[in-house]
Amino acid sequence: MAHGNRWIIVVVLLLVVSLVFNLGMLAYAAGASLLLLAIARWLTMHWIHSLTATRECNRLVAEIGDKVAVNVKVENSSKLPIPWLLLEDLLPRRALAISPPSLDVQGTRIKLSMLRGRDAKVLAYQMDCNRRGYFQIGPLVLETGDLFGLFRRYRVGAEPVFLLVYPKVT
């Protein structure tokens, strides 16, 4: 059971107990808490569904030594601002774990941001291709939630693309 759902159940039980035992202030507090939880849950769902993302790569076929630029644009189609949004463009672990890495990333693939209504943010980074291989770039994972930390939602924003790195032919 999700963390936020447990809070709703607890507040509903408090509301029922307060109504059964005629505890007016507790009923008022439980009702206000239930309303606050409902609004927080609705906002979280609204925020995650109002996001769209697109990915642009300057090339999908490269040679060792080439640079590949990646731009991921995330747009908020709603009029409501999103107070916090975590963007993470995933790369395969095997491309980053070896020293030197197969794909050496310059820039950031992770960004925590606020997104105003009808606004957009761009996540831009470059990769140096150090080894041959077939690498998945993405997907972009979006995460947002309410300001109380009770409800969180995750979504894939942009589907992955694939980069083919050939050995340098001399």
N, C-alpha and C positions, 0 to 999 in steps of 0.2 A: 504494500500500500504506500502511495506517495506521501511524502512529509506533509504537504499542504492539505491533503485529504484527511489526515489524522486530526489536524486542527479543526476542520469543519465538523467532524464527528464530535469532538470534545465540546465545541461551542454549542452544537445542537443539543447535546446531552445537558449542558449547563442551562440552556434555555428551557428545556422540558422540566428539569428539576426546579428551577426558579418559578415556573408557572404552576407546578403542582403544589409547592409549598408557599405560594403567594409572596415571593421575595421580589418586590418591584424593582429595586435597584440592580439586583443581579440579572433580572430579566432584561432590563434596559441595556446593561453592559454586554450581555450575551447577544442581544439583537444587534447592537451597534458593531460588535466584533464580527458577527455573521455577515452583516452588510459590507464591512471592510474587506473581509476575506473574499466575498463574491465579486466585489469590484476589482480586487487585486488579481483574481483568477481570470476574469474577463479581459482585463488590460493585457495580461501576459499572453493570452491566446490571440488577442487582436494584434499585438506588436509582432509576434513571430509570423503571423500570416500576412502581414502587410509588407514584408521584406521580399525583394527580388534581387538576384545577383547574376552578373554576367562575367565571364572570364575571357581575356584576350591574351594570347601568346604571340610574340612576333615570329616564332617558328616552331614547328613540331618535329622537324628533322634537322639535326645538327651534326657537327664533327667535334672530336675532342679539341678543346681549346676555344670553342665558340661560346658566346654569351647568349642566354635566352632571357628575354624580358617578359614578365608576367604582370598583368594588371587585372585586378578583380574589383568590380564596381558593385557596391551594395546600395540599393535605393529603398527609401521608406515611402510607400505609396499612400500612406495615411496622413491626415492632418495632425494627428497626435504625435508628439515627440516620444522617442524611445530613450529612457534615462540611461540605460547601459546596454551595450551590445558587444559581445565577444565574437570576433571573427578569427577563424583559424583555417588557413589553407594547408591541407595535409600533404606531406611528402613521404615516400616509403622510407622506413627505417634503414634499410640496406643502402640507400643512396646517401645517407648522412652519417652513418656510424663509423665507416672506415676512415683512417687518416692517411692521406687527405681524402675528403669525401668525394664520392662520384659526382654529386651536384653540390658545388660550393655556393651557398646562398649569401647574397649581399642584400641587405634590407631586412624587413621584418615580415614574417608570414603570419604573425599573431598581432591582433590589435584590439584594445579595449577602448570603446568610444561611445559618445552620446550622439544620437542621430535625431536631428530636428524633423518636424513634419515636412513632407515633400522634399527631403534633402537626400544627398548621396555622399558616400565615403568611398575612397579608392585605396585599396591595399596594393602597393606596388613593390616588387622586388625583382632582382636579377639572379641568374644562376650561371656559374661557370661550369662547363661540361668537362670533367676531368677523366672520365672513364666511359668506355662504350657500354651500351645497354639500352633497355627499353624501360622507361620510367613513367610511372603514373604521377601526374600533377593534379592534386585535388583529391577528393572533393573539398569544397569550402563548407565548413561547419559553422553555423550561426547559433548563438546561445543568447537568450535574454530572460528576464524574469522581473518580478515585482521588487519594489524597494525594500520590502521586509525580509526577503530571502525565503519566502514560503513556497513560491511557485517558480519553477524554471522550465523553459522549453528549449529544445534543440531541434535543428532542422538542417538538412543539406541544402545549401543555397545555390551552388553552381556545380554541375556534374564534372567529373574529372576529364582531363585530356591526357594524351599519351605522347611522350617525347622519345624519339628514337635517336640515339647518339651513335654515329658510326666512328670507326677508327680513322685517324688521319691517313690519307693515301699520299705517299710521297713519290 
